[in-house]
Amino acid sequence: MDTTRIGGVMREALQARLGYTFVRSELLELALTHRSWKEECGGGDNERMEFLGDAVVELVVTEYLVDRYPDTPEGALSRVRASLVRTTTLASLGRSWDLGRELRLGRGEAASGGADKESLLANAVEAVLGAIYRDAGLPACREVLLPSLERELEGVNDPSEFGVDPKSALQELTMARWKATPKYAVIETEGPAHARRFHVRVNAAKLVTASGWGSSKREAQRSAAAVALEQLRDKIAAEE
């Protein structure tokens, strides 16, 4: 159980989850204080710390990607970085730290489910990283953040394809090699109107035909494109 005392806050369980112990515990407390608490109770809030942490996260992620993928073009690295620093990813990290239960929120914000709002959690992650930076500098921030980056990128062999839409990748490939665009067709639908599922077939440069299912035509097209893309790459590899 966390031990908390006003004026010198000790959040032992949280610091254990972070893998970092603050020298200046008031920095952590400030990072966990939402403006809604400030409006009701006075004192400071975490917005300036969040501003600092945003830059820290950007730098740590960028440095990590440059070192991990030395031969990957800048455009591909930018796509990967955008995925790693987006609100959804940071909020997921905040949930893994159980930040929601640690935040100091005003009564209204707490009652509206603020402790699990993605934007609020993502901002809190940035604020905590900003606080760690002020407490111990960039090396400590790396130690806290890098394990989560490694988990996010586990199994990524080709970062140039990270976050690329399969439909876009398939079209780029077929246009570059055969000057042809994939052709999609809905071949089957099932289920009631409120829960419809679509079965889509794609013909890629008249070389492979693949199909996929989805709850929307776009999702089914993406699924079919992913299968076709894999088949085409296998075909190209066999010919080379």
C-alpha positions, 0 to 999 in steps of 0.5 A, a space after each residue: 500500500 502506498 504511504 502518503 503524507 502531505 508536504 513530503 509525499 511518499 508514493 512507494 508502490 508507484 515508485 516501485 512500478 516506475 523503477 525509480 525513487 525520487 530524491 525530491 518527492 514533491 516533484 512527483 506530487 506536482 506531476 500527479 496534480 491535475 488542474 481540477 485539484 488546483 482549482 478546488 484546493 489551490 497550489 500548483 498543477 502538472 501542466 508545466 511539468 507535462 510541457 517539459 515531459 513532452 519534450 523529454 519523451 520525444 527526445 528519448 524515443 527519437 534517440 532510441 529509434 536512431 540507435 536501434 534502427 541505424 539503417 532506417 530512413 527518417 520518414 519511417 522512423 518518424 512514423 514509428 515515433 508518432 505511434 510511440 508518443 501518441 495519446 493512446 500509447 502513453 495512456 496505456 503506459 499510464 495504466 500499466 503504472 496504475 497512474 489513475 489511482 494516484 492522480 489528485 483530481 478535483 471532485 468533478 473530474 474524479 466523478 466524470 471518470 477522469 482517472 481513466 481518461 486517455 488524454 489525462 493519463 497520457 498527460 500525466 505520463 509526460 508530467 511524471 517523465 518531466 518530474 524525473 528529468 528535473 529530479 535526476 536528468 535524462 539517464 533516469 528518464 531513459 531507464 524508466 521509459 526504454 522498457 516500455 519502448 522495447 515492449 511496444 517494438 517487440 517483434 518489429 523486424 522492419 520498422 519501415 512498415 510499422 504503422 503502414 496501412 496494408 492497403 497503401 502498402 499493397 498499392 505502392 508495391 503493385 504500382 512500383 513493380 507492375 503499374 497496376 492498382 489492386 481491385 477490391 470487390 465485396 463478395 459476401 455480407 452476413 449478419 443484421 444491419 447493426 452487426 454486419 460483416 463484409 467479405 472482400 476479395 482483392 486482386 493484386 496485379 493479376 498475380 494473387 487473389 486474397 480475401 478478408 473479413 471485417 465489420 466494415 468494407 474498409 476493415 475487410 479491405 485492409 484484411 484482404 490487402 494484408 494477406 495479398 501483400 504477404 503472398 506477393 512478397 513471398 512470390 517476389 522473394 521466390 523469384 529473386 
